[in-house]
Amino acid sequence: MAEAEKVNGNALRMEDYGTISGMPESKMSDDRLGFMGRDELEVGMTDDGSHMKTGYDPTADKACYFNDGKRRIDFILVYEECVAEVAKKIESNDDEDGVRKRQKDKSDKEKKESWRKKFLINLQRAGLELEEDVVQGEKKMTFYQKIYAPWDVLCFYAEDLNMRAPLQAHPNPTDNWSAKVLRKLHIPNIMDSDVPNHPLDYFTCPFRKSKIDRFLGSENHDTYFTHTQRHRVVYEILATSTYGKRKRAEIGIDRLLEEDVFTAAFPLHDGPYEKPTHYVSDDCLNPRQILREYWARWGVWYKYQPLDHIREYFGEKIGIYFAWLGFYTAWLLPAAVVGLLVFLYGIFTMSIDPVSQEICNSNATFKMCPLCDEDVGCEYWNLSDVCMYTKISYLFDHPGTVFYAIFVSFWAVAFLEYWKRKNASLAHHWDCMDFEEEDERPRPEYNALAPDFEKNPVTGVREPHFPERKRLYRIITGAAVIIIMIVVVIIFIIAVIMYRVLIAIPLFQNPLLRSKASVIASMSAAIVNLILIMALGRVYEKLAYKLTQWEMHRTQTEFEDQLTFKVFVFQFFNFYSSIFYIAFFKGRFVGYPGHYNTILGLRNEECNNGGCLIELAQQLAVIMVGKQTINNAQEIFIPKVKAQLRKWKLGTGKNVEKSRWEEDYELIEDEGLFSEYLEMVLQFGFITIFVAAFPLAPLFALLNNWIEIRLDAAKFVTENRRPVAERAQDIGVWFTLLDSLAQLAVVSNAFLIAFTSEFLPKILYRYQYDSELKGYVNFSLATSPNGTLSQTCRYKGFRDDNGEYSLFYWHLLALRLGFVILFEHIVFGIGRLIDFMVPDVPESLEIKIKREKYLAKQALQDSEALVLTADGADDAKPDSTTLQVPTV
């Protein structure tokens, strides 16, 4: 590194780097923002003003360039023609229908060719440069249009899109809390990894072509704009160029893809993802190879994610998703550890539980009433027959689960609050804190199908318009469809309930299976329910997409918000309704001997031998773990099958050497982040709403997410085409859904503990009768009224000999309602306190933001402003510290 240049006379230690003069030392240590004088800017830069590169050279890989080896390919457009099509044209047929069909096909093909030709001409008029490459396969001829954006075009659109331009470089704040804790404890951090070619962090301001000489590296036109910025500029031109008449909304690449004029449009990956077979320094790997080596493989599952590299390669939207997923997974660790400890507590104390001991030692003392009608063959049974299931139920129903429910409620609130802080820091670090689409373009489908034209109040340009009144009617119709689908879900739940009742009858009749009848029936029903859930989910996602298209939302943001709402509401009922039924309704409306309630001629089902809570845990485990297993299997195998089908369809040979664009075209089209977010949000609901019944849920979620991160990483790096980089400052509407689930979890766990768990009945019995729970089992069993059954038997319930509720039942009901109110008020109150005490934006970050805005304003007003800001302080404070610019 070059010798340090001094701004104010003293050398600055790296831990003091970026402090603001005149601030208290406590504030200085938090502020990591640094500004350098003009002399420091020369450190780490080449003679031509570009940033010094000690490793990977983006201009070295000529596979991503035009044939001249100078112009880099920014985008690829692809269309195909069948090899046998020419032969078909030659064939003649005098059949009148055949002639008409050929004429129609010819007309469609000519129309598409005309659109394609006009579109490519308009791209050239917009300043883009094109080069065509034709590849003939066994079945199809594939035409690749390579696109390059010259410097003047990039500058014009960079200003139009309000891109950020680098003014100053400063150290990258990559530290996190776990690294700091381990460092203070002098413990080696195995999660840390030295990822090469770490992107520099810059002090930026909005790009202005008139101020181009004030931006770092502007002298080198080839490398000034990043690849993702070039992709965004080209995609903007592609999305706004016409191919027909503007009045007919014949605009944009998206609609051309829908009309099959082009088959694909994508930016290229930065070379192959495999490391070279010969030795190459990691610093010389391309960005894709670095992501593969340090992120997208199983061997680094325990390492920190290289978020800055992800953001630099894929853009802020994908970077924010992986930052949130990693943050959520890290927060799952304490929840999983505490949940495992609670479960282990149940295992270690199971042998001393007085209730299960009393049941296991009762022998034939408690003859229980048949769990289904006597006339279908169900027999009486002894309570001691379910000794094992009673012990297992204790694992999910003991005092520790109450503590855990409270803990997870606070955990969820704290997780969301600290994510807001993390998100604010990332948004500032990635220059997207104030990102907004000032004038988001209408969707291509909206342009194509809107019946009217009206003037846009922002731009003043006439554009397609769909009447709000018609849209409202369609939204109401869509809501009605959602309700109908929810009713379908309820019908399937009733069908599963009937299946469980019907399958249990022959099991109870079998002496060998009688003790396991409820467990077998519940488990098989849970598996059937999971299959129905996954099938209905697939059907409804497609239906919701069609409905949202039909509703004619103008912008993509509006479209995605409406689609998210529809799918989430349905999936919420789809996944959680059967669990809510078991948690809060099953066994509540059975009645008592002689007065059993029925539905469709069948007696209402009771909870199984171990109680409703163990059945709830079983249902949760099957649905949650089963769903995760199925989703992971799909993510592993489906992309490989799709890729193989695409190669077969293209008819390319196995041993043929392929260009970079050919290899990328064979990859799978990126499907976005919607399904990824939906999967994680539903998982968040499982681990919060019903955690009192299944304390191992966070552990299973943690294990799944460790796999999920690497699966998603491999998908983006190795299996998918490179997506167009999109900007985003947060996770959007998904945060609102997470917050709603966290609030619902408080209410759900309160009712779960109060009405499903045996926690409060035992507490009241201890208070009123016996502190050691002696005689509790006998007390909790009622006796069948005389003459109702062939034999006198016991059943679970706080009733007298006539079947009426006892006084203890009413005391217990009052205690349960009081507990729910107290639990909710305490948790919500402390949650609001956490919200108040944890600011959304750290104080040090607020200072950085204010100072950057001030200096950006000065920089754009006066070319010497930044130098004066740094050098002027030298006269005022001779003992101020200075900084060296780190080389890349």
N, C-alpha and C positions, 0 to 999 in steps of 0.2 A: 504494500500500500504506500502511496506517496506520503511525504512528510506532511504533518498537519499544518494547514494554514490557519492563521489566527484572525479572528474578527475583533475580539476585544482584549487581546493580549494574553489570555490564559487558555490552557488546554482544558477541554471538557471531558470528564469521565463519561463512559457510555450510560451509566446508571443515572447520571444527571442530565442526560441529553434531552434537549427540547424544553427546558424549563423557561418560565416566563419571568422576566426581571421584575423585581419589586414585590413578588408574591411570597407568602410564608412558605417555609421549606416543606410543610406538610402538603401544601397544594402543588409545589414544584415536583415532588416525587410522583404525584399522580399524573401530571401532564407530560405526555411523551411526544408532544408535537414539536418538531424542530425546524428551524429555518436557517438557511445558509446564505452567506454573501456570495458575490459574483465569483470570487476566486475559488470558493469551494465547489461551485457548480462544474468547474473544469475538471475536478477530480472525478474519475469514474466515467469520463466521456472521451470519445475518440476525437481526432483532429477535425473531422467533418461535423462534429456536434452531436453525433448519435451516441446512444448509451453503450458503454464498453461491455463487450460480451467475452467472457473468459471461457465459456463452454459451448452450448448449442448455438449454432448459427442458422437462423431460419431461412437464409437465402441459399444454403448448401444443398437442400433436397430439391433437385430439379424435377422430380416426379410430380410436383405440385405446380409446375409452371407451363406456360405456353411453349410452343415448339421453339421459340426464339431463346428460351432459357432466361429471359429477363422479366417478363410479366407474370406475376403470381396469379394462379387461378383462385378467384374469390367465390365463385358459385358455379354450379353445374345444373343445366337443364337437360332432361332426357326424354326422348320419345322413341317409339318402336314401330317397326313395320314388319309384317310377316314375310318371310322369304318366299313362301309359296303364293303370295298375293299376286305377283306378276303373272304366274302361270294361270291363275284363276281368271285374270282379266282376258287372257287369250281365248279361253274356252267360250264357245258360243252355244246358245240355247234358244230355240225359236218359241219356247213356251212363254205366253204373254205374262203370266205371273212372275216367271223368272226374270224377264226383261225389266219389269217394274221393280223387282227387288234389287237388281243390279243397278238400275238408275238411282234408286233411293240410297243404296250404299255409296254409289259414286258421289251423289250430292252431299252426303254427310262427310265423306272423306275430303272432298274439295273444300267444303266449308271449314273443316278443321285445318287444312293446309293453308287456306287463306288467312285464318285467324293467327296461325303460327307465324306465317311470313310477316304479317303486319306487326305482330307483337315484337318480333326480333328486330324489325326495322325501327320501331319506336324505342327499343332499348338502345340502339346505336345512336338515335337522335338525342337520347338523354345523356349521351356521353360515354356509355359503356363500350368496351371493345370485346368482340366475339371471335371465337375460333371453333371450328367444327371438327369432330373426330367420329368416324364411322367404324363400327365393329360388326362384322357379320358372323353370327353364330349358326348353329345347325338348324335352328327353327326361326330365328328372328334377326333382323338387322336393327342394331341399336345406334341411335344418333345422339352424340353428346355435344352440347353447346357449352363451351368453356367461356366464362365471363370474367373480365378484368375491369376494375374501376380505377381510372387514372387519378392523379393527384388533385386536379381541379374539381373533379366530381366529388371526391372524398371531402374536400374542404367545404364545398357548398352544402352538402348534406349533413356534415358534422355540425355546422352552425344551425342548420334548420332543425336537426334532431336534438339540439341542446346537449351535445356530448361534452364531456369534461376533458380539459386539457391540462397536462402536468406543468406546474410552475417550479416546484421545489421537491427534492427527494428527501425523505427522512426515514429513520429505522421503522421496520415493520413490527407493530405490536402483536406478536404471535403468542405471548405468554398467556397461560390460563391458570385458574385457581389450583388445579390438582398439581401442576408443575411447581407452582410456588410453595405449596404445602410440602411436597416431597423434598424440594430443595432446602427448605428450612429444617426439615427433620434429617437431612443428610442421607436420604434414601435414594438409591439409583432409580431413575425414571425409565422403566422399560417401555413405556408407551411413547416416548419421544423418539423421533427419527430425523436425521439430517437430510431433508429432501433437497436435492440440488436445484439450482436455478430458481431460487425463491424470488417471486416478483417483488420489486421495490414498491414502497408506499410513497405516494406523492401528495403534496399539497396542490390542489387543483382549483380551477375555476371554469366557467362556461367557455367553450371554444369560440373564438372570434378570428376570422381570417385576417382582418385588419391588424390584429395583434400577434400574428403568427410568429414574429421574431422573438417574442417574449416567452415562448413555450419551449420546454426542454426537448432537444432532439429534432426540432422542426427542420433543420438543414438536410436531414436524411429522409427523403420522401418515401423511400421503400419500406422503412421500418417505423416511421413515426406513428402511424395508425396500427393498432393491434389487429390481429386476425378477426377477433369477434366484432370490433368496430367496423371493419371492412365488410363483414357479412351483413351487419345491420343496415349499412348504407345500400348495399346491392339489393337486399330484400325489400327495402323501402321503395326502391325504383321498380322492382318487379311487381310489388303489390299495388302500385299506383299507375303503371303504364297501361294504356288501352290496347285492345286488339280488334276493336270494332267501333261502334258508335257509342259515345259516352252517354247519350240520352237513354240508351238501352242498358246502361250499367255494364257494358262489356269491358270490364276493367280487371286487371290483376291476375297474378299467377295462380292464386288459390282457385279461382273459378275455372281457369284453363285446366288445372289438375282434375277438377270435378268433371269437366267435359271430356276428359281423356285426350285433350290436345297434346299435353305432356304427361308422361307417366311418373316423373319425379322431379323435384327441385331441392337441392341441398348443398350446403358448403362442404368442402372436403375436410377429412381428417388430416392432421399434420403428420402424414406418413404412417408406416405400419406400427402396430402396438407391440410386436415381438422384439425382444432385444436381439442385436446382431449376434451371429454365431461366433465371430471373432471378438476379442476383448476390446471394449470401448469404455472409456471413463463415463461414469454416470452423468457427469456434467455435460457430456456431448450427446446425451439421449434427447430425442425430440419430446415435446410436451406430452404426447400420447403415451410414449414409452415410460415416461416418468410416472404418469398417473397409473399405468398398469403395474409398474414395479413397486410403487410405494402406496398404492391405494386399492386397486381393483384385483387383488388376488388374496387367497385364503391365508397365506402365510403372514399377512400383516393385520389380522383381524383385531389384535389388541393395541394397535398403534393409533395415534391421533390422525385424524383425516387432514390432508393438505388442502385446507379450504381455499387458500388464496390461489393455489394452482387450479383447483376445480372451477373457481369463479373466472379465472383468466381464460380457461379453455372453453367452458360451457356458458358463461354468463351468470349474472346475479340471481336469476330466478332459480336455476338449478343449484347454484351455490347456497342460496338461502335454504332450500329444501334439505340438502345434506347437512348444513349447519344445524338446522332444527332437529333432524333425525338423530344426529350425533349427540346433541345436547339432551334430548329426551332420553336416549339410551343411557347416557351417563347418569341422569337423575333416577333412572330405574334401578340403578345399582343399590343405593341405600334402601329403597322400598323393597327390593328383592331380598336383601340381607335381613331386614327386620321381619319380613313375612316368613322367611325360612326359620328364623329364631322362634317366631310365634308357633309355627307348625311343630318344631322340635320340642317346644315347651309342652305342647299337647301330647306328643309321644312319651315324654319322660314322666308326665303326671297322669297318664291314662290309667296306670295300675292302681293309683290311689284315689281315683274318682269314686265317691261313695254311691252315686246313682248306678253306674255300670256294674259295680260290685254287687249291689243289691239285686239287680236284674239277673246277673249271672248265677247268683247263689239262690235264686228263688225256686229253682226246679219246677215243680208243678203247682206252685202256690197261686200263680195268676193265670187262670184259663181265659184266653182272649177270644172275643167274638170273631166270627168269620169275616174276612176282608172282602168277601163278595157274598151274594145271596146263597142261603143254604140249598135252595131248590136247584141250583146249577152245580152243586157238588162241593162247594167250599166248606171246609171243616174247621172245627175249633183248634186252637193251637196254644202252646204255652209261651209266655213271654221270655222264658229263659232260652228258647230256641233262637232268638235273635241276639244272643250275647255278643257275638263278634261284631255285628253291625252297630250295636250300641257303642262299643268301644271305638269303632271307626268314626262314628258320628261325633264323638267327643273331640276328635282331632280338629273339627271345623266348628265346634260349638263349646268354647270355654272362655273364661274371662279375658284371656289374651287376645281373642278375636275382637272384643269390644275396644280394647286399647288400639288394636291395629286399624280398625275402622276410623277412629279419631285421628290416628297418625296419618293415614292416607288422605283424609280430607284436608288436613293442613299441608301435606306434601303436594297435593294437586294445586292448591292456591299458591304456594311458594314457587313451585315449578313455573307456573304461568307468569308470575311477577318477575322472576329472574330471567325468564326467556325474553320478556319485553326489554330488559336492560341489555341482554346479550344482543338482541336484534337491533337495538338502537346503536350499539357500538359497531356492529357489522355494517349496518346501513351507512354510517358515517365513514367507516374505513373503506368501504367500496363505493363511496360517492353516489349513493342513491337514497339518502335520507329524505330529500325533498322531491323525490321522483314522482311525477304525475303525468299522465297522458293529457296534455292540454287540449288536444283535439283528436280524439281517437277516431280512426276511420270506420265507416260502416262495414259490416261483414259482407263478404262477396255474395252469400246467399240472400242477404237483405237487399243488396243492390239489384240482384237478378229478379227477385220476386215482388218487390214493393210496387204497388199499383200506381202511386202518385209521385209527383215531384214538388218539393217545397224548398224555400231558401233556408240554408243553414244560418241560424242567428249569430254564430261565431265567425264563420268564414264569409258569409254573404253569398255563397255559391249554391245554385240549385242542385239538390241531390235527391235520390229516391227517398220516399216517405211512406210509412205505414200508419194509418189512423190509430190513435191511442184507444179509441172506443172499441175498434175491432180487436185490438190486442188484448184489451181487458176481458172481452168475451172468451177469447182463446185461453187466457190464463185461468179463468174460472173453469172452463172445460177441462183444462189440464189438472186443476185441483180436484175436480170430480173424479178424474181417472185415478189420481193418487188414492183417493178415498176408496174407490172400487178395488184397487189392488191391495189396499190394507185389509179390506173385508175378505179378499181372497186369502190373505195370510191368516186371518182369524179362522176362516173355514178350514184351512189346512191344519191349524193348531187343534181345532176340535176333532178333526180326523185322526190326528196323532194321539189325542187323549182317548178316543174310542178304540184305536188300535191297542193302546196300552192296557185298557180295561179288558178287551176281548182276549188278548194274548195271555193276560194274567190268569184267566179262569182255568184253562187246561193245565197251566203250570201249578196252580194251587191244588188241582185234583190229583196231581202226581205226587205220591209220598216222597219220592227221592228229590224232587225239585221244589217242594213246598217252601222250604226255608229260604230258597234263593229266588222264588218266583218274582217278588217285587223288583229285585236288583236286575234280573234278566229282562223283565218287561221294560224297566226304565232305561237300561242301557241300549237295548235294541230300538226303542222309541227315539232316544236321543240321536242315534245314528241315522234313522229314517228322517228325523227332523233336520239334521245337518244337510242331507242330500237335497231335501226340498228347499232349504234356505239358499244353498248355492245355486240351484236351478232357477228359482224365482228371482234371485239377484241378477243373474245373467240376463234373463228375459226383461226385467224391468229397466236395467241400465240402457238397453237398446230402445225400449219404449220411451223412457224419459228423454233420451237424446232426440228422438223423432218429435216428441211433443214440444220440446224446447225450440227445435227448428221451426215447427209450425207456428209457434207464438210470435215469431218475427221480431226478435230483439235486435236493436240497431248495432250495438257494438259487441265485440268479443267479450269484454268484461261483464256486460249485462247478461250475455248468453251463458258464460261460465258460472256466474252467481246463481242464476235460475236453475241451471242443470245441477249444480252442487246441492242446492236446497232440495230439489225434487228427489235426487238419488239418496241423499242422507236421510230425509224423513222416511222414505220407504225402507231403506236398509236398517234404520233404527227399529222400526216395527218388525221387520223381517228377522233380525238377529236377536232382539231382546224380548220380543213378546212372549215366547215360550218360557224364557227365564223369569220374566215378571209373573207369569201365571204360577209357576212352581213356588216362587218366593212369597207371593202375597195372596194367592187365591186357592191353590190346591189344598184340599183337606179342611177348608174353612166352612164349606156348605154341605157337609156330608149328612148331617143330622145325627140321629142316635137310634139304637135298636127299636124297631117298630115304627119309626118315623124317618126312614132314610129318604133323602132327596134323590130324584132321578133326572136324567137328561136323555131324551130319545129312548126311553125305556130301560136305560142302564143306570145302575146306582153310581152316584158321584164317587170318583176315586179318592181314596185316602192317601196320605203320605206313606212311603214304604216303611219297613220295620225300624229303620234307624231314625226316622223323622224326616221332615221336609228339607232340612238344611243339608243333609248328606246327599239327598237327591239333587238339590240345587248345585252343590259342588260338582257332582257327577255331570250334570247337564252343562255347566260352565266349562269343565275340562274337555268334554267331547266337542262342543261347538268351537271354543276358542282355539284349542290345540289342533283340532281337526281342520279348521279353516286355515290356520297358519301353515299346516303341513301341505294342504292342497295348493294354496297360493304359491308356496315356495317350489313345489314340484312343477307347477305351471311355468313359473319364471325360469326354471332350469331347462325344461324339455321343449316347451312350445317355441321359443326363439330358434332353437336348433332345427326343429322341424320346418318352421317357416323359411329359414335360410336355405335349407336343402331343397325345398319346393321351388324357391325362387331360382336357384342355380339350375334346377331341372327345366324350369320354364324358359329360361334364357338360352339353354342349350349350349353353354360354354364348356369347352373341353377341360379336363382335369389338369393336363400338363401344359396348357397354354399360358404363356406369361401374360399377366394382366397389368393394365395401367392402374394408377391410384384411383381414378374415377370409376373404372370398371369394378374394382374390388369394393368400393364404397356403395355402388349401386346394388351389389348383391346383398348388402346388409339390410336389416329390417328398418322400416320407417319408424321414427320416434313417435310414440303415442302420448307423450306428455306426462304430467305428474298427477293427474286427477286420481287415477286408481291407487297410486302410491299413498297419497294423502288420505284417501278414504279408508284404506286398510289400516293405517296407523291411528286415525281418529276413532274408528270402531274398536280397535284394540285398547285405546285409552279408556273408552267406556267400559270395557270388560274389567279392567284392573281398578277402576274407581267405583263404579255404581254397585258392584256386587262383591267387593273385596272382603266384606265381613264373612261371606260364606266360603271364599276360596283364597286364603292368604298366599297361596303359591302362584297366583295369577301373575304378579309382577316378575317373578323368576322366569316363568315360561315366556313372558313378553321380552325380557332381557335377552334370553337365549335366542329367541326368534330374531330380534333386532340386530344382534351381532351377525347373524346370517344375512338378514335383509340388506344391511349396508353394503356388504361385499357383493351380493347378487345384483343390486341396483348399480353399483359401481361397474361391475363387469359388463352389465347390459349396456350402459352408456358408452363405455370405452371400447369394447370389443365386438358387440353384437348389433348395435344400432347405428344408423347413419347419424352424422353429427347434426344436432338441432341448431336452428338459428338462435343465437344468443339473445335472450330477452332480459330486460331490466325489471327489477322488483325490489321493493323496500321492506317487505314482510311476507308472511305466509297467507295474507289476505283473509277471506271469509272463514278459513279453517280455524283461525284463532278464536273467533266468536263461537264456533261450534264446540271447541275444546272448553272454553269458559262455561258454556251452557251445560256440558256434561259434568264439569266439576261441581257446579251448583246442584245439579240433579243428584249427584253422588251423595251429597250431604243428606238430602231428604231420604234417598233410597236406603242408605245404611242405617239411618235412624229408625225407619220402619222395620228394616230387616232384623235389627237387634231387638226391637221392642215386640214385634208380633210373630217372627219366625223362630228366633232363637229361644232357648230355654233359660237364658241368662236372667231375665226379670222374674219369671215364676220361681226360680231357685232363690233369688234375692228376697222376695216377699215371704217365701216359706221359711227361710232362715230367720227373718225378722219376727214372724208371727208364731212359729212353732219350734223349730229346732235348728240351731246354728250349724250343726254338722250334717244336715240333710238326712237324718235317719227317718225312715218311713216316708220319704218323699215320693217314691215310686207308687206305693199303695195309695197315697193321698192324691196323686195326679190321675188315677184310674177311677172311672165311674163304673157303677154296676148297672147292668141292663134291667129295665123295668120288668116287673113280673108279667109273664104271659106273652112277652113279645117274641121270644125265641124258644126253641125246644129245650135249651139249657141256660142256666144262669151263667153269665160271662162278664168279663170286664172290657172296657173300651176307654180310649184316651179322651179325657175331657173333665172339666171342673163342673160336674152336674150332680144333683141329688138322685135319690132312688126313683124319682118320678120323671127324670129327664130334664128338670128345670135347672137353669144356671144357679150355682151356689153363690153365697156372699163373697167367697174368695175370688170368684171370677170377676165380679164387679170391682172389687178392690184392685185386682190385677189390671183390668181395663183402664181404670183411672191412672194407675202407675205407668202403664204403657203410653198413654197419651201425654202424660206429664213428662216422661222421658224424651219423647219425640220433640216436644216444644223446647225443653231444656237443651237437648243435644244440638238442635238446629241453631238456637240463639247463641250458644257458646261458640260453635264452630264458625258460623257466619260472622259473629262479632270479632273473633280473633282473626278470621280471614280478612275482614275489612281493615283491621289494625295492621296486618302484614302489608296489605295494599297501600296503606297510608305511609308506613315506615320505609318501604322500599320504593324509592323514586324510579320512574320508568326510564329516565335518562340520568346516568351518573353525573355528579357535579363536575368532575374533571372534564367530562365530555362536553358539557354545556359551555365551559370556558373555551375549549378547543374550537367549537362551532362558531362562537362569537368572534374569536380572534381570526379564524380563517376567513369569515365573511368580511371582516374589516380589511385584512391584507389582500383579499381578492379584489375588493373594490379599489384599493390603492394601486394594485398591480395593473388593472385595466385602465386606470386614469393616467398613470405616469410610469413609464418604463423603468425609472430608477427607484420606484417606491420601495420595492422589497430590499434593495441594496441599502437604501437610506434607513430603513427600519432596522436592519441588522447592524450596519456600520455606524449609524448615528448614535446608537447606544454606547459605542466605544468612547465617545467624548464625554458622555454623561457618567459612565461607570467603567473606569479603567480596570477594575478587578473582576468584571463580568467574565463568564466562561464562554468557550468556543467549542466548535465541534468539527470533527472530521467526517467527510462524506464516505460512507462505506462503499467499497467497490462491489460490483455484482459478481 
